[in-house]
Amino acid sequence: MMFLRMSRLTPLRKLPNDLGIRRVEDGIKLREIDLTEEMVKRLVRQMEREEEQVAEREAQPKQSSSEEDSNGDHQNSSDLETGRKNTGRCLTEYNRYSWEHIQAATSSFSSDLVIGKGTYGTVYKAKFQHTIAAVKVLNSLEGFGTQQLQQELEVLGKIRHPHLLLLLGACPERGCVVYEYMANGSLDDALNHRRNGMPPLAWYDRIRVAWEVATAVAFLHSARPDPIIHRDLKPANILLDRNLSSKVGDVGLSTALLHHSGAGGGGGQQQSTMVRNTTPVGTFCYIDPEYQRTGAVSAKSDVYALGVVVLQLLTGRTSPLGLAHAVETALEEDGGDSFAEMLDATAGQWPPEEARELAALALRCAEMRRRDRPGLREHILPALERIKDIAARAARETKALLRTASSSAAPGHFLCPILQEIMEDPCVAADGYTYDRKAIETWVSMKDKSPMTNLRLPSKSLIPNHSLRSAIMDWSSKNR
């Protein structure tokens, strides 16, 4: 009996020993983790020191003077040192490009590649391996232009949005920023289509652009930990890609609404709604009048500029001077004929009700007093979303009609036998006939017989018809 009791107690006596062994093992593992983390930290510190040494070597007067001889009058050695100090705290926030890389991508800043010029710098079209990009180069690394550069790197280096211009990288020591390339230039270029030869934007594209810009601005306003106010929203800073999708750029004048402790909230954090005593910056006619008068900037300052931009989209006017008053007067007149005449006819047949609603919304945004302007998320975005959905349906219907018209005029062998539309990616199937790739892939996923012969397809392989695709592209470019 005693033996039985002893045998049952034996496992209980072993348990403390097992726990002690586990504690030792856990301690060893924790020690290994601590050592690993310390090794990683040492490696990071070593890499940072090496980067600093490389940057210092690149900033030597001897090297900078030789580069200056090869490039002309962009910067000197003192500019390099100034730029390195001013932008050094942003160095890990974006891809780094060497000066030689920038030079090669822009063909040593060829004048043939200039796509824009501003007060503080020049923008070049550049090619990095297989990527087309835009490179902005400051005229000097001293003064307000450098502050704008630093602000762009801090903002665009940290945040991403489908309708904010994408920052690809920078060479901060030389005052260069690399952005994604926007094939259709700026909204200002599009509104000046008579001057630059661009086809005019259709009304449904203009409504979509207004909504896209509003979503980008709302995203900036909701940034954390501090909301960002753009302060220079205008058509020249709204860029269009090859599909006419818009992206807001040039955030160099933006400012953050810093948080502060609430006065009566027990020390809790409370978000500021404006920044006071800032020097008014931006472009005349787009600057919030209240901000211009008091120096107090808020989210409603961007709302004012958005309202002016929407009025320009409606009317096609490149100058915003007196535009709000003219549209308001036209809307108040009986019958609405004056307002209909103000709408840009090159954009197509505007839907009257939606155009008037959009104009009324834009005028509310452009009110002189901040408190009279609607909230971006609460009122503006929902209204634009609804009008944008109506415009999107009209866009689909219009484009379908255009495709049908083009198809009826195109040579028969340009048409897909399944869709009876011009092929975008013609491919030869196993039955010997050419189809649009998407159409035949969808077909064979459901059936194993040829759409033309009704015989079983020996395989599902497709061979691209490059010669036919080239012929279709050539015909399409001549018949636009």
C-alpha positions as CSV (number, residue, x, y, z in Angstrom):
1,M,0.0,0.0,0.0
2,M,2.8,2.3,0.9
3,F,4.6,1.4,-2.4
4,L,1.5,2.4,-4.4
5,R,1.3,5.7,-2.7
6,M,5.0,6.3,-3.4
7,S,4.7,5.4,-7.0
8,R,1.8,7.8,-7.5
9,L,3.7,10.7,-5.9
10,T,6.8,10.1,-8.0
11,P,5.5,12.1,-11.1
12,L,4.6,15.0,-8.8
13,R,8.1,15.1,-7.5
14,K,9.5,15.2,-11.0
15,L,7.2,18.1,-12.1
16,P,9.2,20.9,-10.3
17,N,12.4,19.6,-11.9
18,D,10.7,19.7,-15.4
19,L,9.5,23.2,-14.8
20,G,13.0,24.2,-13.8
21,I,14.5,22.7,-17.0
22,R,11.9,24.6,-19.1
23,R,12.7,27.9,-17.4
24,V,16.3,27.4,-18.2
25,E,15.6,26.5,-21.8
26,D,13.3,29.6,-22.1
27,G,16.0,31.7,-20.6
28,I,18.5,30.5,-23.2
29,K,16.0,31.1,-26.0
30,L,15.4,34.7,-24.8
31,R,19.1,35.3,-24.5
32,E,19.6,34.1,-28.1
33,I,16.8,36.4,-29.3
34,D,18.4,39.3,-27.4
35,L,21.8,38.6,-29.0
36,T,20.2,38.3,-32.4
37,E,18.5,41.7,-32.0
38,E,21.7,43.2,-30.8
39,M,23.5,41.9,-33.9
40,V,20.8,43.3,-36.2
41,K,21.1,46.7,-34.4
42,R,24.8,46.7,-34.8
43,L,24.5,45.8,-38.5
44,V,22.0,48.6,-39.0
45,R,24.3,51.1,-37.3
46,Q,27.2,49.9,-39.4
47,M,25.1,50.4,-42.6
48,E,24.0,53.9,-41.5
49,R,27.7,54.8,-40.9
50,E,28.7,53.5,-44.3
51,E,25.8,55.5,-46.0
52,E,27.0,58.6,-44.2
53,Q,30.5,58.1,-45.3
54,V,29.4,57.6,-48.9
55,A,27.3,60.8,-48.7
56,E,30.2,62.7,-47.3
57,R,32.5,61.4,-50.1
58,E,29.9,62.4,-52.7
59,A,29.7,65.9,-51.2
60,Q,33.5,66.6,-51.6
61,P,34.2,69.8,-53.5
62,K,36.5,67.9,-55.9
63,Q,33.8,65.5,-57.1
64,S,31.0,68.1,-57.2
65,S,33.1,70.5,-59.3
66,S,33.8,67.8,-61.9
67,E,30.1,66.9,-62.1
68,E,29.3,70.6,-62.3
69,D,31.6,70.9,-65.3
70,S,29.8,68.1,-67.1
71,N,26.3,69.4,-66.3
72,G,26.5,73.2,-66.5
73,D,25.2,75.5,-63.9
74,H,22.8,73.3,-61.8
75,Q,24.6,73.3,-58.4
76,N,28.0,73.9,-56.7
77,S,29.7,72.2,-53.8
78,S,28.1,74.6,-51.2
79,D,24.7,73.7,-52.7
80,L,25.4,70.0,-52.1
81,E,26.2,70.6,-48.5
82,T,23.1,72.8,-48.0
83,G,20.9,70.2,-49.6
84,R,22.4,67.3,-47.6
85,K,21.7,69.2,-44.3
86,N,18.2,70.3,-45.2
87,T,17.0,66.9,-46.4
88,G,19.1,64.5,-44.4
89,R,16.3,63.5,-42.1
90,C,14.2,62.2,-44.9
91,L,16.9,59.9,-46.5
92,T,15.4,56.6,-45.4
93,E,11.8,57.4,-46.5
94,Y,12.2,56.8,-50.3
95,N,14.4,55.3,-52.9
96,R,17.8,56.9,-53.4
97,Y,19.0,57.8,-56.9
98,S,22.6,58.7,-57.6
99,W,23.4,61.9,-59.5
100,E,24.9,59.9,-62.3
101,H,21.7,57.8,-62.6
102,I,19.6,61.0,-62.8
103,Q,22.0,62.4,-65.5
104,A,21.8,59.3,-67.6
105,A,18.0,59.1,-67.3
106,T,17.6,62.6,-68.6
107,S,20.3,62.5,-71.2
108,S,22.3,65.1,-69.2
109,F,19.2,67.2,-68.7
110,S,18.5,67.6,-72.4
111,S,16.2,70.5,-73.3
112,D,14.3,68.2,-75.6
113,L,13.1,66.3,-72.5
114,V,11.8,69.3,-70.6
115,I,8.1,68.8,-69.9
116,G,7.5,71.7,-67.4
117,K,9.1,74.7,-65.8
118,G,8.3,76.5,-62.6
119,T,9.6,79.2,-60.3
120,Y,11.9,76.9,-58.4
121,G,12.8,74.2,-60.9
122,T,12.4,72.3,-64.1
123,V,10.7,68.9,-64.8
124,Y,12.2,66.5,-67.3
125,K,10.9,63.3,-68.8
126,A,13.3,60.5,-67.9
127,K,13.9,56.8,-68.5
128,F,15.2,54.5,-65.8
129,Q,15.8,51.2,-67.4
130,H,12.3,50.2,-68.6
131,T,10.5,52.8,-66.5
132,I,9.4,56.2,-67.8
133,A,9.4,58.9,-65.0
134,A,9.4,62.6,-64.4
135,V,12.3,64.3,-62.7
136,K,12.0,67.7,-61.0
137,V,15.3,69.5,-60.5
138,L,15.6,72.6,-58.3
139,N,17.2,75.6,-59.8
140,S,19.1,76.2,-56.5
141,L,19.4,74.3,-53.2
142,E,18.9,77.5,-51.2
143,G,15.7,79.4,-50.3
144,F,12.0,78.5,-50.4
145,G,12.4,75.9,-53.1
146,T,14.4,73.6,-50.8
147,Q,11.6,73.8,-48.2
148,Q,9.1,72.7,-50.8
149,L,11.3,69.8,-51.8
150,Q,11.7,68.7,-48.2
151,Q,8.0,68.9,-47.6
152,E,7.2,66.8,-50.7
153,L,9.6,64.1,-49.6
154,E,8.2,64.1,-46.1
155,V,4.6,63.8,-47.3
156,L,4.8,61.7,-50.5
157,G,7.5,59.5,-48.9
158,K,5.1,58.4,-46.2
159,I,1.6,58.1,-47.7
160,R,0.1,56.4,-50.7
161,H,-3.3,57.0,-52.4
162,P,-4.6,56.1,-55.9
163,H,-5.1,59.8,-56.7
164,L,-2.0,61.2,-55.2
165,L,1.1,61.5,-57.4
166,L,3.4,58.6,-56.7
167,L,6.9,59.4,-55.5
168,L,9.5,57.0,-57.0
169,G,12.6,58.4,-55.3
170,A,14.9,61.3,-55.0
171,C,18.5,62.5,-55.1
172,P,18.2,65.1,-52.2
173,E,21.8,66.2,-52.2
174,R,21.2,67.6,-55.7
175,G,17.6,68.7,-55.2
176,C,16.0,66.1,-57.5
177,V,12.7,64.3,-57.0
178,V,11.6,61.4,-59.2
179,Y,7.8,60.9,-59.8
180,E,5.7,58.6,-61.9
181,Y,5.2,60.0,-65.4
182,M,1.8,61.3,-66.3
183,A,1.3,61.0,-70.0
184,N,-1.5,63.5,-70.4
185,G,0.1,66.4,-68.5
186,S,-2.0,68.5,-66.2
187,L,-5.6,69.4,-66.0
188,D,-4.6,72.9,-66.9
189,D,-3.2,71.5,-70.2
190,A,-6.4,69.7,-70.8
191,L,-8.5,72.8,-70.3
192,N,-6.1,74.6,-72.7
193,H,-6.7,71.9,-75.3
194,R,-7.0,74.5,-78.1
195,R,-3.5,75.6,-77.4
196,N,-1.8,72.2,-76.9
197,G,-3.7,70.0,-79.4
198,M,-5.1,67.6,-76.7
199,P,-8.7,66.4,-77.4
200,P,-11.1,68.1,-74.9
201,L,-12.1,66.2,-71.8
202,A,-15.7,64.7,-72.0
203,W,-18.1,65.9,-69.4
204,Y,-18.3,62.5,-67.7
205,D,-14.5,62.5,-67.4
206,R,-14.6,65.9,-65.8
207,I,-17.1,64.8,-63.2
208,R,-14.9,61.7,-62.5
209,V,-11.8,63.9,-62.1
210,A,-13.6,66.2,-59.6
211,W,-14.5,63.1,-57.5
212,E,-11.0,61.7,-57.7
213,V,-9.4,65.0,-56.6
214,A,-11.9,65.3,-53.7
215,T,-11.0,61.8,-52.5
216,A,-7.3,62.6,-52.6
217,V,-7.8,65.8,-50.7
218,A,-10.0,64.0,-48.1
219,F,-7.3,61.4,-47.7
220,L,-4.7,64.1,-46.9
221,H,-7.1,65.7,-44.4
222,S,-7.5,62.3,-42.6
223,A,-3.8,61.6,-42.5
224,R,-2.5,60.4,-39.1
225,P,-1.1,61.5,-36.8
226,D,-1.5,65.0,-38.2
227,P,-4.0,66.0,-41.0
228,I,-2.3,67.6,-44.1
229,I,-3.7,70.7,-45.9
230,H,-2.5,71.0,-49.5
231,R,-2.8,74.8,-49.8
232,D,-2.1,74.9,-53.5
233,L,-4.8,72.9,-55.2
234,K,-5.3,74.1,-58.8
235,P,-5.5,72.6,-62.3
236,A,-1.8,72.9,-62.9
237,N,-1.2,70.6,-59.9
238,I,-3.7,68.0,-61.0
239,L,-2.1,65.5,-63.4
240,L,-3.6,63.0,-65.8
241,D,-2.2,59.6,-66.8
242,R,-2.7,57.9,-70.1
243,N,-6.2,56.7,-69.1
244,L,-7.1,60.3,-68.0
245,S,-7.1,59.2,-64.3
246,S,-6.2,62.2,-62.2
247,K,-3.6,62.5,-59.4
248,V,-2.9,65.4,-57.1
249,G,0.7,66.5,-57.0
250,D,3.0,69.3,-55.8
251,V,2.4,69.0,-52.1
252,G,5.4,71.3,-51.4
253,L,3.2,74.0,-49.9
254,S,1.2,71.6,-47.7
255,T,1.1,72.0,-44.0
256,A,0.1,69.8,-41.1
257,L,-2.7,70.5,-38.6
258,L,-0.7,69.6,-35.5
259,H,-2.4,68.1,-32.4
260,H,-2.6,69.9,-29.1
261,S,-3.9,69.2,-25.7
262,G,-7.5,70.1,-25.1
263,A,-8.2,72.9,-22.7
264,G,-11.0,71.3,-20.8
265,G,-10.6,67.6,-21.6
266,G,-8.4,66.5,-18.8
267,G,-5.2,66.7,-20.8
268,G,-6.5,64.4,-23.6
269,Q,-5.4,64.9,-27.2
270,Q,-7.7,67.1,-29.3
271,Q,-7.2,67.7,-33.0
272,S,-6.7,71.2,-34.2
273,T,-9.0,72.5,-36.9
274,M,-6.6,75.1,-38.2
275,V,-3.1,76.5,-38.2
276,R,-2.9,80.2,-37.3
277,N,-0.4,82.9,-38.3
278,T,1.0,81.1,-41.3
279,T,2.1,83.2,-44.2
280,P,-0.5,82.8,-46.9
281,V,0.9,80.8,-49.8
282,G,-0.7,79.4,-53.0
283,T,-2.0,80.8,-56.2
284,F,-4.2,83.9,-56.5
285,C,-7.9,83.1,-57.1
286,Y,-7.5,79.6,-55.4
287,I,-6.4,80.9,-52.0
288,D,-9.1,80.8,-49.3
289,P,-10.0,84.5,-48.8
290,E,-10.3,84.0,-45.0
291,Y,-6.9,82.4,-44.9
292,Q,-5.5,85.3,-47.0
293,R,-7.0,87.8,-44.6
294,T,-6.3,86.1,-41.2
295,G,-3.4,83.7,-41.9
296,A,-5.5,80.9,-40.4
297,V,-5.5,77.8,-42.7
298,S,-7.8,74.8,-42.3
299,A,-9.3,71.9,-44.3
300,K,-11.9,74.4,-45.6
301,S,-9.1,76.2,-47.3
302,D,-8.7,73.3,-49.7
303,V,-12.5,73.1,-50.0
304,Y,-12.5,76.6,-51.4
305,A,-9.9,75.7,-54.0
306,L,-11.7,72.5,-55.0
307,G,-14.9,74.6,-55.6
308,V,-13.0,76.9,-58.0
309,V,-11.5,73.9,-59.8
310,V,-15.0,72.3,-60.3
311,L,-16.3,75.6,-61.8
312,Q,-13.4,75.5,-64.3
313,L,-14.2,71.9,-65.2
314,L,-17.8,72.9,-65.8
315,T,-17.1,76.0,-67.9
316,G,-13.8,75.1,-69.5
317,R,-12.4,78.5,-68.5
318,T,-8.7,78.5,-67.9
319,S,-8.8,81.7,-65.8
320,P,-10.7,81.5,-62.5
321,L,-10.9,85.3,-62.1
322,G,-14.5,86.3,-61.4
323,L,-15.7,82.8,-62.4
324,A,-17.8,82.2,-59.2
325,H,-19.7,85.4,-59.5
326,A,-20.4,84.8,-63.2
327,V,-21.7,81.2,-62.6
328,E,-23.8,82.4,-59.6
329,T,-25.4,85.1,-61.7
330,A,-26.2,82.7,-64.5
331,L,-27.8,80.2,-62.2
332,E,-30.1,82.9,-60.6
333,E,-31.4,84.0,-64.0
334,D,-34.8,82.6,-65.0
335,G,-34.9,79.7,-67.4
336,G,-31.3,78.7,-66.9
337,D,-30.3,79.5,-70.5
338,S,-27.4,81.7,-69.4
339,F,-26.0,78.9,-67.3
340,A,-26.4,76.4,-70.1
341,E,-24.4,78.7,-72.3
342,M,-21.6,78.9,-69.8
343,L,-21.1,75.1,-69.8
344,D,-18.1,74.0,-72.0
345,A,-19.7,72.7,-75.2
346,T,-16.5,70.9,-76.2
347,A,-17.1,68.5,-73.3
348,G,-20.3,67.2,-75.0
349,Q,-23.9,67.4,-74.0
350,W,-24.0,68.0,-70.2
351,P,-27.0,66.6,-68.3
352,P,-28.8,69.8,-67.2
353,E,-29.9,68.7,-63.8
354,E,-26.5,67.2,-62.7
355,A,-24.6,70.2,-64.2
356,R,-26.7,72.7,-62.1
357,E,-26.3,70.5,-59.0
358,L,-22.5,70.4,-59.5
359,A,-22.3,74.1,-60.0
360,A,-24.4,74.8,-56.9
361,L,-22.1,72.6,-54.9
362,A,-19.0,74.3,-56.3
363,L,-20.4,77.7,-55.4
364,R,-21.0,76.6,-51.8
365,C,-17.4,75.4,-51.6
366,A,-16.2,78.8,-52.9
367,E,-18.1,80.8,-50.2
368,M,-16.1,83.7,-48.8
369,R,-16.6,82.6,-45.2
370,R,-15.2,79.3,-44.0
371,R,-18.2,78.4,-41.9
372,D,-20.5,78.6,-45.0
373,R,-18.6,76.0,-46.9
374,P,-19.7,72.3,-46.7
375,G,-17.7,69.6,-45.1
376,L,-15.7,67.5,-47.5
377,R,-16.5,64.0,-46.2
378,E,-20.0,64.9,-44.8
379,H,-21.4,66.7,-47.8
380,I,-19.1,67.1,-50.8
381,L,-18.0,63.5,-51.4
382,P,-21.4,61.9,-51.1
383,A,-22.8,64.4,-53.6
384,L,-19.9,63.9,-56.0
385,E,-20.2,60.1,-55.7
386,R,-23.8,60.1,-56.8
387,I,-23.2,62.4,-59.7
388,K,-20.1,60.4,-60.7
389,D,-22.1,57.2,-60.8
390,I,-24.5,58.8,-63.3
391,A,-21.6,60.1,-65.3
392,A,-20.0,56.6,-65.3
393,R,-23.1,55.0,-66.8
394,A,-23.2,57.6,-69.5
395,A,-19.5,57.0,-70.2
396,R,-20.1,53.3,-70.6
397,E,-23.0,53.8,-73.0
398,T,-21.1,56.4,-75.1
399,K,-18.0,54.3,-75.4
400,A,-20.1,51.2,-76.4
401,L,-21.7,53.3,-79.2
402,L,-18.2,54.5,-80.3
403,R,-16.9,50.9,-80.4
404,T,-19.9,49.8,-82.5
405,A,-19.4,52.7,-84.9
406,S,-15.7,52.0,-85.2
407,S,-16.3,48.3,-85.7
408,S,-18.8,49.0,-88.6
409,A,-16.2,51.0,-90.4
410,A,-13.2,48.7,-89.7
411,P,-12.0,46.0,-92.1
412,G,-13.7,42.7,-91.5
413,H,-10.6,40.8,-90.5
414,F,-10.0,43.3,-87.6
415,L,-13.2,42.1,-85.9
416,C,-13.3,39.3,-83.4
417,P,-15.7,36.5,-84.7
418,I,-17.1,36.1,-81.2
419,L,-17.6,39.8,-80.1
420,Q,-17.9,41.4,-83.6
421,E,-15.7,44.2,-82.2
422,I,-12.2,45.4,-83.1
423,M,-9.7,43.1,-81.5
424,E,-7.3,44.5,-78.9
425,D,-5.1,41.4,-78.6
426,P,-5.6,39.1,-81.6
427,C,-4.5,35.5,-81.2
428,V,-4.7,32.5,-83.4
429,A,-6.5,29.5,-81.9
430,A,-6.0,25.8,-82.6
431,D,-8.8,25.9,-85.2
432,G,-6.7,28.3,-87.3
433,Y,-9.0,31.4,-86.8
434,T,-8.0,34.6,-85.1
435,Y,-9.9,35.9,-82.0
436,D,-9.5,38.5,-79.4
437,R,-7.6,36.9,-76.6
438,K,-10.1,37.6,-73.8
439,A,-13.0,36.4,-75.9
440,I,-11.5,33.1,-76.9
441,E,-10.1,32.4,-73.4
442,T,-13.6,32.9,-72.0
443,W,-15.0,30.7,-74.7
444,V,-12.7,27.8,-74.2
445,S,-13.2,27.9,-70.4
446,M,-16.8,26.9,-71.0
447,K,-16.7,24.9,-74.3
448,D,-14.2,22.7,-76.0
449,K,-15.5,23.3,-79.6
450,S,-14.5,25.9,-82.1
451,P,-16.8,29.0,-82.3
452,M,-16.4,28.9,-86.1
453,T,-16.4,25.2,-87.1
454,N,-18.2,23.7,-84.1
455,L,-15.5,20.9,-84.2
456,R,-13.5,19.9,-81.1
457,L,-10.5,22.1,-80.5
458,P,-7.3,19.9,-80.5
459,S,-5.8,22.2,-77.8
460,K,-6.4,25.4,-75.9
461,S,-3.1,27.0,-77.0
462,L,-3.1,30.5,-78.4
463,I,-0.5,32.2,-80.7
464,P,-0.3,36.0,-80.7
465,N,-0.9,37.5,-84.1
466,H,1.6,40.4,-83.9
467,S,1.3,41.5,-87.6
468,L,-2.5,41.8,-87.3
469,R,-2.2,43.7,-84.0
470,S,0.2,46.2,-85.6
471,A,-2.2,46.7,-88.5
472,I,-5.1,47.3,-86.1
473,M,-3.1,49.8,-84.1
474,D,-2.0,51.6,-87.2
475,W,-5.6,51.8,-88.5
476,S,-7.0,52.9,-85.2
477,S,-4.4,55.8,-84.8
478,K,-5.3,57.1,-88.3
479,N,-9.1,56.9,-87.7
480,R,-9.3,58.6,-84.2
